[in-house]
Amino acid sequence: MGQDQTKQQIEKGLHLYQSNQTEKALRVWMRVLEKSADPAGRFRVLGCLITAHAEMGRYKDMLKFAVVQIDTARELEDPDFLTESYLNLARSNEKLCEFQKTISYCKTCLNMQGTTVSMQLNGQVSLSMGNAFLGLSIFQKALECFEKALRYAHNNDDKMLECRVCCSLGNFYTQIKDYEKALFFPCKAAELVNDYGKGWSLKYRAMSQYHMAVAYRKLGRLADAMDCCEESMKIALQHGDRPLQALCLLCFADIHRSRRDVQTAFPRYDSSMSIMTEIGNRLGLIQVLLGVTKCWMIQKELDKALESIEKAQELAEGLGNKLGLLKLHCLCERIYRTKEQQRELRDHVVKFHECVEEMELYCGMCGESIGEKNNQLQALPCSHFFHLKCLQTNGTRGCPNCRRLSVKPGYV
């Protein structure tokens, strides 16, 4: 297959893919991969296969094609192709929750400076790195990366990237419980979809609606949460987007749990867990197990709650997800307090506070914890964040957290 024929077949596959004929598109692209002698064409078709498998939640296949793409880029000896392929490798590992590998590949991308493409991709690299740091609960570095990605999006007038970053920021502020910002950012993403998204994939609308649903649920606006989640699920089902279907099922279950309708919540959690397991979203599985644990606690089935916690703890430790561990210690504390098991209770209280210290989840001004309840927060330029009321009351001549970190121990 020559260069022109390769190009035609790639375009044919894209047309089929955009018409929701995904399996036909994959067959066309696989034929190109087997028969084309054009390395640049092979590189491009591998990019199509990576994107398609990402959207279907076939993350192991996504990773397999990303590895082949790196070899093709080396064969082409083109730094632009190499940067793009390392970004795809980073994204594949991010989807598989291999966050340390994601960060490592993102750093490789950022070290390949000077090429035209690498300058355009820096925003996407920063976003992927931010998502990985968030998966590890390293909040300051995550925020730093998201803000860099947002700057790149503004400088390059890249509205699609801005939309994706806004959704990640929504997730960030959900995790540290500033629900006002958790809603603001996905609403901003939805505005971008309405204003600029006529030619975009519907996944951007679905993504913004899902993150709005999560924020509305946290704010107790359950009817609004249900509307947004139904809109997101409808698009996810139309497009065979398994990862988003799993997240929507989790959100539906959480909404029913918030209504204390445990019997309706359980089957939604089961369905979400099934898809999360199938696609390999271990971070999502932790969230499902947290929800299941809370349902058992509502029903006062404390031993069953502890079984769910044990499974979630194993996943959280394997991923290095510190916030997941903190939430699990908090639930254990409540369970062992009810069971009046003092030794276990003390153990989890100590571990809870160790997690808070490790993640710096406290305000450097008032010393109170961050992420315990809904609170308005404000980040300084260094990406350390504080209670907004503390900054307004005390003002700052620099970041107290940074000042503490820069104090060197004296000579002994």
C-alpha positions in Angstrom: 0.0 0.0 0.0 1.5 3.3 -1.2 1.5 6.7 0.5 -1.7 8.0 -1.3 -3.6 4.8 -0.7 -2.6 4.8 2.9 -3.9 8.4 3.3 -7.2 7.5 1.6 -7.8 4.5 3.9 -7.0 6.5 7.0 -9.6 9.1 6.0 -12.1 6.3 5.2 -11.5 5.0 8.7 -12.0 8.5 10.3 -15.3 8.9 8.4 -16.6 5.6 9.7 -15.4 6.4 13.2 -17.2 9.8 13.2 -20.3 8.0 12.0 -20.2 5.7 15.1 -19.2 2.7 13.0 -16.2 2.1 15.3 -15.6 -1.6 14.6 -15.6 -1.0 10.8 -13.1 1.9 11.3 -10.8 -0.3 13.4 -10.8 -3.0 10.7 -9.9 -0.4 8.0 -7.0 1.0 10.2 -5.7 -2.5 11.1 -5.5 -3.3 7.4 -3.5 -0.1 6.8 -1.2 -1.1 9.6 -0.6 -4.5 8.1 -0.1 -3.5 4.5 1.3 0.1 4.4 4.9 0.6 3.6 4.8 4.3 4.5 6.2 5.0 8.0 4.5 8.4 8.4 1.2 6.9 7.4 1.7 4.0 9.9 2.5 6.6 12.6 -0.8 8.4 11.8 -2.9 5.3 11.8 -1.4 4.2 15.1 -2.6 7.6 16.5 -6.1 6.9 15.3 -6.0 3.4 16.9 -4.7 4.9 20.2 -7.5 7.5 20.3 -10.2 5.0 19.4 -9.1 2.4 22.0 -8.8 5.2 24.7 -12.5 6.2 24.1 -13.7 2.6 24.2 -11.8 2.0 27.5 -9.5 -0.7 25.9 -6.5 0.8 27.7 -4.2 -2.2 27.4 -4.7 -2.2 23.6 -4.1 1.6 23.7 -0.8 1.0 25.5 0.2 -1.7 23.0 -0.3 0.6 20.0 1.5 3.4 21.9 4.6 1.2 22.2 4.5 0.3 18.5 4.1 4.1 17.7 7.3 4.9 19.6 9.2 2.3 17.5 7.7 3.9 14.3 8.7 7.4 15.5 12.3 6.2 16.1 12.4 4.7 12.6 11.3 8.1 11.2 14.0 9.9 13.3 11.7 12.9 13.8 11.6 14.6 17.2 8.0 15.8 16.6 6.8 12.3 16.1 8.8 11.1 19.1 7.3 13.8 21.4 3.7 12.9 20.3 4.3 9.1 20.8 5.7 9.7 24.3 2.6 11.7 25.1 0.4 8.8 23.9 2.5 6.5 26.1 2.0 8.8 29.1 -1.8 8.9 28.5 -2.0 5.1 28.2 -0.3 4.7 31.6 -2.5 7.5 33.0 -5.7 5.6 32.0 -4.2 2.4 33.5 -3.6 4.3 36.7 0.2 3.8 36.4 0.8 7.4 37.7 4.5 7.3 38.3 5.2 6.0 34.8 2.8 8.8 33.4 4.9 11.5 35.2 8.1 10.0 33.9 6.9 9.9 30.3 5.5 13.4 30.6 8.9 14.7 31.8 10.5 13.0 28.8 8.1 14.9 26.5 8.9 18.2 28.2 12.7 17.6 27.9 12.2 17.4 24.1 11.9 21.1 23.7 12.5 23.1 20.5 10.3 21.3 18.0 7.1 23.0 16.7 4.8 20.1 17.7 6.3 19.7 21.2 5.5 23.4 21.9 1.9 22.8 20.8 1.7 19.6 22.9 3.1 21.0 26.1 -0.4 21.9 27.4 -1.7 18.3 26.9 1.5 17.0 28.6 0.9 19.3 31.6 -2.7 18.1 31.8 -1.8 14.4 31.7 0.9 15.1 34.4 -1.6 17.0 36.5 -4.1 14.1 36.4 -1.3 11.7 37.5 -0.3 13.9 40.4 -4.0 14.1 41.4 -4.2 10.3 41.3 -1.3 10.2 43.7 -3.0 13.0 45.9 0.0 15.3 45.4 -2.3 18.4 45.2 0.1 21.3 45.0 1.9 19.7 42.0 -1.4 18.7 40.4 -2.7 22.3 40.6 0.6 23.6 39.3 0.3 21.4 36.2 -3.3 22.3 35.6 -2.6 26.0 35.7 0.3 25.5 33.3 -2.0 23.6 30.9 -4.6 26.4 31.2 -1.9 29.0 30.3 -0.9 26.9 27.2 -4.6 26.6 26.2 -5.1 30.4 26.5 -1.8 31.3 24.7 -2.6 28.9 21.8 -6.3 29.7 21.8 -7.0 25.9 22.2 -10.6 25.7 23.4 -10.7 21.9 23.4 -7.7 21.8 25.8 -9.2 24.5 28.0 -12.4 22.4 28.2 -10.5 19.3 29.3 -8.5 21.3 31.9 -11.6 22.8 33.3 -13.1 19.3 33.9 -9.8 18.2 35.6 -9.9 21.3 37.8 -13.5 20.4 38.7 -12.3 17.0 39.8 -9.4 18.6 41.7 -11.7 20.9 43.7 -14.2 18.1 44.3 -11.5 16.1 46.0 -10.4 18.9 48.3 -14.1 19.9 48.9 -14.3 23.4 47.5 -17.7 22.6 45.9 -18.2 26.1 44.5 -15.1 25.8 42.4 -15.9 22.2 41.7 -19.1 23.4 40.0 -17.6 26.5 38.4 -15.0 24.8 36.3 -17.2 22.1 34.6 -19.9 24.9 34.0 -17.1 26.8 32.3 -16.3 23.7 30.2 -20.0 23.4 29.3 -20.0 27.1 28.2 -17.0 26.4 25.9 -18.8 23.4 24.4 -21.9 25.6 23.7 -19.8 28.5 22.3 -17.2 26.6 20.2 -18.1 22.9 20.2 -20.2 22.6 17.0 -17.5 20.6 15.3 -16.2 18.8 18.4 -16.9 15.3 19.5 -19.9 15.0 21.7 -17.6 13.5 24.4 -16.7 17.0 25.5 -20.4 17.8 26.2 -20.8 14.5 28.0 -17.6 15.0 30.0 -18.6 18.5 31.2 -22.1 17.3 32.2 -20.7 14.4 34.2 -18.4 16.7 36.2 -21.3 19.1 36.8 -23.4 16.1 38.1 -20.7 15.2 40.6 -20.5 18.8 41.9 -24.3 19.2 42.1 -24.5 16.0 44.1 -21.9 17.2 46.5 -23.8 20.5 46.9 -27.0 18.5 47.7 -28.7 19.6 44.4 -29.7 16.0 43.6 -32.3 16.8 40.9 -29.8 18.9 39.0 -27.2 16.1 39.5 -29.6 13.5 38.1 -30.4 15.7 35.0 -26.7 16.3 34.1 -25.8 12.6 34.7 -28.7 11.4 32.5 -27.5 13.7 29.7 -23.9 12.4 30.0 -25.0 8.8 30.1 -27.2 9.2 27.0 -24.1 10.4 25.0 -21.9 7.7 26.5 -24.3 5.0 25.5 -24.7 6.4 22.0 -20.9 6.4 21.5 -20.0 3.2 23.3 -17.9 5.2 25.7 -17.4 2.5 28.4 -15.2 4.6 30.8 -17.8 7.4 30.9 -20.7 4.8 31.4 -18.9 3.5 34.4 -18.5 7.0 35.9 -22.1 7.8 35.3 -23.3 4.6 36.9 -21.1 5.5 39.9 -22.6 9.0 40.0 -26.2 7.6 39.8 -25.4 5.2 42.7 -24.0 8.1 44.8 -27.1 10.2 44.1 -29.4 7.3 45.2 -27.2 6.8 48.3 -27.5 10.5 49.1 -31.3 10.0 49.0 -30.7 7.0 51.4 -32.2 4.7 48.7 -29.6 2.0 49.3 -31.6 -0.7 47.4 -31.4 1.3 44.2 -27.8 2.3 44.8 -26.3 -1.2 45.1 -27.1 -2.5 41.6 -25.7 0.8 40.1 -22.5 0.3 42.1 -22.3 -3.3 40.9 -22.7 -2.3 37.2 -20.1 0.5 37.6 -17.7 -2.0 39.3 -18.1 -4.5 36.5 -17.1 -1.9 33.8 -14.3 -0.4 36.0 -12.8 -3.9 36.4 -13.2 -4.6 32.7 -11.3 -1.5 31.6 -8.8 -1.4 34.4 -9.8 1.8 36.1 -8.5 1.0 39.6 -9.0 4.6 40.8 -12.7 4.4 39.9 -12.9 1.0 41.7 -11.7 2.7 44.9 -14.6 5.3 44.5 -17.1 2.5 43.9 -15.9 0.6 47.0 -16.1 3.8 49.1 -19.7 4.2 48.0 -20.6 0.5 48.7 -19.0 0.9 52.2 -21.1 3.9 53.0 -24.3 1.9 51.9 -23.4 -1.0 54.3 -22.9 1.6 57.0 -26.3 3.1 56.4 -27.7 -0.5 56.8 -25.5 -0.9 59.9 -23.8 -3.9 58.3 -20.4 -3.0 59.7 -18.6 -6.3 59.0 -19.6 -6.1 55.3 -18.5 -2.4 55.3 -15.1 -3.5 56.6 -14.8 -6.2 53.8 -15.3 -3.4 51.2 -12.8 -1.2 53.0 -10.2 -4.0 52.9 -10.5 -4.4 49.1 -10.4 -0.6 48.6 -7.3 -0.3 50.8 -5.4 -2.8 48.8 -6.1 -0.9 45.6 -5.3 2.5 47.2 -2.0 1.3 48.5 -1.1 -0.3 45.2 -1.8 3.0 43.3 -0.3 5.3 46.0 -3.7 7.1 46.2 -3.3 8.9 49.6 -6.7 10.6 49.6 -8.4 7.2 49.1 -6.4 5.9 52.1 -7.4 8.9 54.2 -11.1 8.4 53.5 -10.8 4.7 54.3 -9.1 5.5 57.7 -11.9 8.0 58.4 -14.6 5.3 57.7 -12.7 2.8 59.8 -12.6 5.3 62.7 -16.4 5.6 62.6 -16.9 1.9 62.4 -14.6 1.0 65.3 -16.0 3.8 67.4 -19.5 2.3 66.9 -18.1 -1.2 67.7 -16.2 0.2 70.7 -12.9 -1.4 69.6 -10.5 1.1 71.1 -7.2 -0.3 69.8 -8.3 -0.4 66.2 -9.9 3.0 66.6 -6.7 4.6 67.9 -4.7 2.9 65.0 -6.9 4.5 62.3 -6.9 7.9 64.0 -3.1 7.9 63.9 -3.0 6.8 60.3 -5.6 9.4 59.4 -3.5 12.2 60.8 -0.4 10.9 59.1 -2.2 11.1 55.7 -3.3 14.7 56.4 0.3 15.7 57.2 1.7 13.9 54.2 -0.7 15.5 51.8 -0.5 18.9 53.5 -4.2 19.0 53.8 -4.4 21.8 56.3 -4.5 25.6 56.1 -1.0 27.0 56.7 -2.6 30.0 58.4 -5.3 28.7 60.8 -3.9 25.1 61.0 -7.4 23.6 60.5 -7.8 20.7 58.0 -8.7 21.2 54.4 -11.0 18.7 52.7 -12.9 17.7 55.8 -16.0 19.8 54.8 -17.1 22.1 52.0 -14.9 25.3 52.2 -14.0 28.1 49.9 -10.3 27.8 49.1 -7.8 30.1 47.4 -4.4 29.1 45.8 -1.4 31.4 45.9 0.9 31.6 42.8 3.1 28.8 44.3 -0.1 26.5 44.2 -0.3 26.1 48.0 -4.0 26.6 48.9 -5.6 28.1 52.0 -9.0 28.9 53.4 -10.2 32.0 51.5 -11.5 33.5 54.7 -8.0 33.1 56.3 -6.3 35.0 53.3 -8.9 37.7 53.5 -8.6 38.1 57.2 -4.8 37.9 57.5 -3.5 38.8 54.1 -0.1 37.4 53.2 3.4 38.7 52.4 4.3 35.4 50.8 3.3 31.8 51.3 3.6 30.5 54.9 4.0 26.9 53.6 6.9 27.9 51.3 8.5 29.8 54.2 8.3 26.7 56.4 9.8 24.5 53.7 12.7 26.8 53.1 13.8 26.9 56.8 17.1 24.9 56.9 18.1 23.1 60.1 21.0 24.7 61.9 24.4 23.1 62.3 24.6 20.6 65.2 
